[in-house]
Amino acid sequence: MGSALADATEGVFNIAEGFAKRKAMKQQADAKRYNARIAKLRGKQIGADMAEDLTKTLGAISAIRAGRGVRNDSPTARAIREDRRRDAADATNRAVLGEEVTAFNFMNEARQLDKAAPWALAGGFVKGFGKLAKAGESFFGGPPTGGS
């Protein structure tokens, strides 16, 4: 009788554990989705900050050239501005892409957790019902015979 009670208790706890694991995986998936949103936002902020830095840099270059009496519309000035723009665009693209990759990875992890969560619950049921069946067998004195 004691063994049957222990098996039944373990079976119930196994089922409860399956529910708990499923809930934990869903919470982890939600956290991953949140982190993905944060990474995307961070990428946008980085892009905006770098655009602002470029504007300040180009303004400073123009001010220095004007202060020295050098024309800002000369071929050299245009080449300098274009070179700065190209360098800034490359740096911005690398930084923003890094955040996009991070967001993509978080979303993939969330999808994997979403797919695994039902299986954690199923595993809890399988283990739990196995123990409950064993408890029933012990309690009732063996497997059902199916006879009359």
Buried (B, 14 or more C-beta within 10 A) or exposed (E): EEEBEBBBEBBBBBBEBBEBBBEEBBEBBEBBBEBBEBBBEBBEEBBEEBEEEBEEBBEEBBEEBEEEEEEBEEEEBEEBBEEBEEEBEEBBEEBBEBBBEBBEBBBEBBEBBBEBBEEBBEBBBEBBEBBBBBBBBBEEEEEEEEEE
